[in-house]
Amino acid sequence: MEQRLPATELSSPPQGGEGRIPRLLPSSQFVRYLIVGVWNTVFGYLVFAALTWLISRQLSHGYFYAAMLTVLINISAAFFGYKWFVFKTQGNYLREWFRCFMVYGAAALPNLLLLPVVVNALIYVWHVSPGGNANHPAHFQFTAEYMSSTFLTAPYIGGAILTAGTVILSFFGHRHFSFRQPGIGKSESDQTDQQNSAHDWK
């Protein structure tokens, strides 16, 4: 007697690694986030470096004040990139900006607390130049000696180290809080991952 296979088994695709390939690739939303994240990282660090240079002319530990101001400036600049290009939401601007500020604040607070620790570790453990000296020449000079003695110092290196981790941390906060749409279930990328997972188990 001939045995008939269920229709689901007849229509299932060949087993192998092909079904798992989409799961290994980043979602389009995450790729867009990385593009905006690279821009935000570069922009934010340039703002931090410029403010550190300016404030350090007048105050000691100017890098700390620069870090606080950079957070406020970078939030507004990053908000529009996330809203228009990454998450493409239609929500209220002020409400989403406030939630974006909360996410960035949660990510920035540990950085602000860790920044003096990292800077001092660079100075006293790895013997990196402290920089940020109020007696440093006030005029910017386009010379290799001035650039290295100014920007290859502990405050700038410490800021760069802490900036790197903020991009990944803030992605999940923005995705699930800042730009979360009320009344809408899982995002498109979540649904795609779930479909791919179910497809592999067939």
C-alpha positions in Angstrom: 0.0 0.0 0.0 1.4 3.3 -1.0 2.1 5.7 1.8 1.2 9.4 1.1 3.3 12.1 2.7 1.5 15.1 4.3 1.2 18.2 2.1 3.4 20.2 4.5 6.2 17.7 4.0 5.8 17.7 0.2 6.0 21.5 0.0 8.7 22.1 2.6 12.0 23.4 1.1 15.2 21.3 1.2 16.9 21.0 4.5 20.3 22.7 4.8 21.9 25.9 5.7 20.0 28.0 3.1 17.1 28.8 5.5 19.5 29.9 8.2 21.3 32.5 6.0 18.7 35.3 6.5 19.0 34.8 10.3 22.8 35.4 10.1 22.4 38.7 8.2 21.5 41.9 10.1 18.0 43.4 9.6 17.6 46.4 7.3 16.6 48.4 10.3 19.8 47.6 12.2 21.8 48.5 9.0 20.1 51.9 8.9 20.8 52.3 12.6 24.5 51.6 12.1 24.7 54.2 9.3 23.0 56.8 11.5 25.0 55.5 14.5 28.3 56.0 12.7 27.3 59.6 11.9 26.1 60.3 15.4 29.3 58.8 16.9 31.6 60.9 14.6 29.5 64.1 15.1 29.2 63.6 18.9 32.9 62.9 19.3 33.8 66.0 17.2 31.5 68.1 19.4 33.0 66.6 22.5 36.6 67.3 21.3 35.7 70.9 20.2 34.0 71.7 23.5 36.9 70.1 25.5 39.4 72.2 23.7 37.4 75.4 24.2 36.4 74.8 27.9 39.9 73.5 28.8 41.3 77.0 27.9 39.5 78.4 30.9 38.8 75.5 33.3 40.5 72.5 34.7 38.8 69.2 33.9 37.1 70.8 31.0 36.4 67.4 29.4 33.8 66.7 32.1 31.8 69.8 31.4 32.2 69.2 27.6 30.8 65.7 28.0 27.6 67.0 29.7 27.0 69.6 27.0 27.8 67.1 24.2 25.0 64.8 25.5 22.4 67.6 25.2 23.6 68.6 21.7 23.9 65.1 20.3 20.5 64.0 21.5 18.7 66.5 19.3 21.0 65.8 16.3 20.5 62.1 16.6 16.8 62.2 17.2 15.9 63.2 13.6 18.2 60.6 12.0 16.5 57.9 14.1 13.0 59.1 13.5 13.2 59.8 9.8 15.7 57.2 8.5 15.9 54.3 11.0 12.5 53.8 12.7 10.4 55.9 10.4 7.7 56.6 13.0 4.7 58.9 12.8 4.5 59.7 16.5 4.5 63.0 18.3 7.8 64.7 18.0 8.0 66.1 21.5 7.0 62.9 23.1 9.5 60.8 21.1 12.2 63.4 21.7 11.6 63.2 25.4 11.8 59.4 25.3 14.9 59.6 23.2 16.4 61.9 25.8 15.6 59.4 28.5 17.3 56.6 26.6 20.4 58.7 25.9 20.4 59.9 29.5 20.4 56.3 30.7 23.3 55.5 28.4 25.1 58.8 29.1 24.9 58.7 32.9 27.3 55.7 33.3 29.6 57.3 30.8 29.7 60.5 32.8 30.5 58.6 35.9 33.1 56.4 34.2 34.8 59.2 32.3 36.9 60.6 35.2 37.8 57.0 36.1 39.0 56.1 32.6 40.8 59.4 32.2 42.7 59.0 35.5 43.5 55.3 34.7 45.0 56.5 31.4 47.0 59.1 33.2 48.3 57.1 36.2 48.3 53.6 34.9 49.2 54.0 31.2 51.0 57.3 31.7 49.0 59.1 29.0 49.4 62.9 29.0 46.6 64.5 31.0 46.0 67.5 28.7 43.2 69.8 29.6 45.7 72.3 31.0 44.5 75.9 31.4 48.0 77.1 30.6 48.0 75.4 27.2 48.4 77.8 24.3 45.1 79.4 23.5 45.4 79.5 19.7 44.8 76.4 17.7 47.8 75.4 15.6 47.8 73.1 12.6 51.1 71.4 13.5 51.8 67.8 14.2 53.3 68.6 17.6 50.3 70.7 18.7 47.7 68.2 17.4 49.4 65.2 19.1 50.0 67.1 22.4 46.4 68.2 22.4 44.2 65.4 21.1 46.4 62.4 21.9 45.7 63.0 25.6 43.7 61.2 28.3 40.4 63.2 28.0 40.1 62.7 24.3 41.1 59.0 24.4 38.8 58.3 27.3 35.9 60.0 25.6 36.5 57.9 22.4 36.6 54.7 24.5 33.3 55.3 26.2 31.6 56.6 23.1 32.0 53.2 21.4 29.7 51.3 23.8 27.0 53.8 23.7 25.9 53.0 20.1 25.0 49.4 20.8 23.4 50.1 24.1 21.2 52.9 22.8 20.0 50.9 19.8 17.8 48.6 22.0 16.6 51.5 24.0 15.5 53.5 21.0 14.0 50.4 19.3 11.9 49.2 22.2 11.2 52.6 24.0 11.9 55.8 22.2 10.3 54.9 18.8 8.0 52.1 19.9 4.6 52.5 18.3 1.6 52.2 20.6 -0.9 49.5 19.5 1.6 47.9 17.2 3.1 44.4 17.9 6.5 43.3 17.0 8.6 45.2 14.6 9.1 44.1 11.0 12.6 42.8 11.8 11.3 40.8 14.8 8.6 39.2 12.7 11.2 38.3 10.0 13.4 36.7 12.6 10.5 34.8 14.0 9.4 33.6 10.6 12.9 32.5 9.7 13.2 30.6 13.0 9.9 28.8 12.4 11.0 28.0 8.9 14.2 26.3 10.1 12.2 24.0 12.4 10.0 22.7 9.6 
